[in-house]
Amino acid sequence: MNIPTQIIIFGITGDLSRQKILPSLFSLYIEDRLPEKLSIVGFSRRNFSKYDIEDFVRNVLPEHERREDFVKLFSYIAGDFSYLQSYMRLKDHVERTDLSFSQCSNKLYYLSVAPLYYEMILTSLKESGLSLPCGGDLGWARVLVEKPFGYDIHSSKRLNALVDTLFQKEQIYRVDHYMAKTSLQEIIDIRRDEVIGARWNAQYIKQIRIDLQETATVEKRGEFYDSLGVVYDVGQNHILQMIALALRPIMEKENASDIQHAREVVFESLSVDREFAHRAQYEGYRTHANVPPSSETETYIDVTLYSALEGFVGVPIRVVSGKGCPKSFTAVTVVWKDGTESVFETPSSESQSAYKKVLIDCMDGEQAVFTSGREVELGWHIAEEMKRVIQQKPLELYQMYSML
Ligand code: BG6
């Protein structure tokens, strides 16, 4: 763990970086869980100086006696993602940092940009030589790619094929931070209990309910969100991961690829109920910046899925998710036929610790909390089916923070 490391963040000034990545890195820094020799580089279009990036990071973070030391770790390279020259400047910068470390360092490239840039960035990382590890296991080069991985099934397939030609499998980490939420992972521990495990099937379970309800609205993310809606923003990924925790086969001993495969098996087994489905949009959504005034994008869905997996046939999996909901509530609930419920809730405060785990697991080369290429493609397949089903339904309107 104590190998010099450089973390290069693409889109460092974006929302996700401000809200999750930078605070998580800072928290890890305070806990002394990051390598001692560390450099964090912002790579974005804005014309920032070192002074500007330091100021930017300082303003994002809470007051702390170690904040200034952390801020000093940052540097910045301004560059257009579409020019190879920008990457060559970045390469020159990271190589100079390696010289100052007197050692080949680990390189972690964090892609926190819109998915339409992924192909371009991944190709340029390869062409510039930035993704070439300088020292095997010591001195690796890894790429963390944020969700959504692609914007539909075709683009995700194209991206996966590209990734396969450009990188080694162990260099790519596709993020879905819901897999790093420990309160949700508890479902697997509970299912391992002999008594509960024996009852975890259609004979005893009446319904599985997945809630990802947020009071938050789309705020400043209007343009990004409007191209996705609930289904592609959280349905294609977080919600499917919650379903996988409830249904996936469990083995006594599992490695990362066993776990990824078990999730793939669940995704393959899912289908969407065509009858019971609702979609809605909160009043005022169309007035957000960069949302078209006639947008038909759903901000709320209530759909039911079924699995063909042995043991779960006939159990409705009801998914309720939206923005501008009366309360924030994210949980997997098992409704038992005896009338009782088991609720596995994840508090929103867990988001930051999940991002910390994403960063640490990537640095440790631990793939279990990351999605496989196949999971992503299957995810898009189901999400597209969900979208087709709900688009047959009228778009209802709801008042923000009111019950539908
Ligand atoms: C993100 C979505 O992936 O997850 C957001 O893009 C959503 O729209 C967020 O708000 C929810 O994550 P968490 O950890 O806050 O529940």
Residues whose N, C-alpha, C, O or C-beta is under 5 A from the ligand:
A	BS01	BG6	D233 S348 S351
